[in-house]
Amino acid sequence: MSEEQPERDGPVTTGKPKRAQFALLGALLIGIILYGVYRGVPISPGGKDFASFAAGPLKGLEIAKEPIPQPPNSFAGPDGAPTQLSAFHGKVVLVNLWATWCAPCVTEMPTLAALQQGMGDKDFKVVAISVDKANEAEAAKKELAELSKGSLTFYHDPKMAIVYPLKARGFPTSILYDRQGKELARLAGEADWNSPEARALIQAAMAQ
């Protein structure tokens, strides 16, 4: 005859509920850590994570953490008349500051031209702004036409009226803007703008 089990005041418990609680707490802790890592990744003002594009030919890409507006300063358009970056609102714009005396500028210009040709002109525009001196405008315009095979329009800023507000650290400098004219990212130095990474970056900006 077996002995009777003594009556208990509460339900019988096992280790399973505690294990479930520990698992829940662990998952919560992992979520907090991942959130912290996520918040540390630069996100563009439009909410798109462009940090993944800062690799390969675009490894120097700097993501704008705040919605930096375009400066209103004027520069010369293709007809010599003053224009502003706001004239391109509605398109994704890649501003490229360059000069004929800048060897890296000359090297990368054909890749910018190929990017323009590949991405089209309806929703995207490469705005190549020369900082050559005023008396060198015609020579710079001719060189741009040769380097880009006529696919890039000549813009000119001999007094660097737009360059200084853009806080360019040197040449070439390329700055990517969204359709509303807010800076998304920039890259100081030469890059292959016809690379798959560059095209993917522009496509991501256009998709915002």
C-alpha positions, -999 to 999 in steps of 0.1 A, spaced: 0 0 0 15 33 -10 16 63 12 -8 91 4 8 123 -9 3 152 15 -21 179 3 -5 212 -9 -19 247 -6 -11 257 -42 -5 241 -76 25 220 -82 52 239 -101 81 228 -122 112 246 -137 95 252 -171 78 286 -162 111 299 -149 129 288 -180 103 305 -201 107 337 -181 145 336 -186 140 331 -223 117 360 -225 141 382 -206 170 371 -229 150 380 -260 141 414 -245 178 420 -237 188 411 -273 161 434 -286 174 463 -266 210 457 -278 200 455 -314 179 486 -310 210 504 -297 231 492 -326 204 502 -351 202 537 -336 240 540 -341 237 535 -378 235 567 -398 200 572 -413 193 597 -439 167 624 -432 142 605 -454 145 574 -432 165 553 -456 196 535 -443 223 545 -468 252 533 -446 253 500 -465 264 519 -496 295 533 -479 317 504 -493 339 496 -522 342 526 -546 319 546 -522 337 537 -490 342 574 -482 305 581 -483 293 603 -454 256 600 -444 238 631 -435 223 626 -400 203 658 -401 181 673 -429 207 698 -442 190 722 -467 207 734 -498 223 769 -496 204 795 -517 236 810 -532 237 814 -569 261 801 -595 262 804 -633 239 782 -654 247 769 -689 236 802 -704 257 822 -679 226 834 -660 225 829 -622 207 798 -610 203 780 -577 202 743 -566 165 749 -558 159 749 -596 164 711 -595 138 704 -568 117 674 -578 147 654 -589 174 635 -571 205 656 -576 242 647 -574 262 679 -572 298 675 -582 323 702 -575 353 700 -599 380 719 -618 401 712 -648 433 715 -628 421 688 -604 434 654 -617 410 632 -597 381 654 -609 391 648 -645 395 610 -639 361 605 -623 341 628 -647 335 601 -674 320 579 -647 296 607 -637 287 611 -673 279 574 -676 258 575 -644 238 604 -659 233 585 -692 223 553 -673 199 568 -648 182 593 -672 173 629 -668 136 628 -658 141 620 -621 179 624 -617 205 650 -625 243 653 -622 250 689 -616 287 694 -623 298 728 -611 332 740 -622 353 762 -599 377 772 -626 385 809 -629 362 832 -648 386 836 -677 389 798 -680 351 792 -684 352 784 -721 381 760 -717 364 743 -688 332 740 -707 350 725 -736 368 700 -714 336 689 -697 319 683 -731 349 661 -741 350 642 -708 313 636 -707 307 633 -744 282 660 -742 260 643 -715 267 668 -687 256 704 -686 282 730 -677 277 750 -645 303 775 -632 312 790 -598 345 809 -603 340 829 -570 330 797 -551 298 814 -539 282 779 -536 313 760 -527 319 777 -493 283 773 -480 285 736 -491 315 732 -468 335 712 -493 368 701 -480 385 698 -514 379 687 -549 362 667 -562 333 667 -537 300 651 -546 268 658 -526 236 638 -530 203 655 -525 167 642 -524 138 656 -544 131 682 -517 167 695 -517 178 679 -485 213 664 -483 214 626 -481 251 619 -483 284 633 -496 317 619 -507 350 639 -507 375 626 -533 374 606 -564 349 577 -569 337 554 -596 302 568 -601 294 543 -628 299 513 -604 270 491 -593 272 505 -558 268 540 -571 239 532 -592 222 513 -563 227 544 -541 210 566 -567 182 542 -572 176 540 -534 175 578 -533 150 579 -562 128 553 -544 123 575 -513 
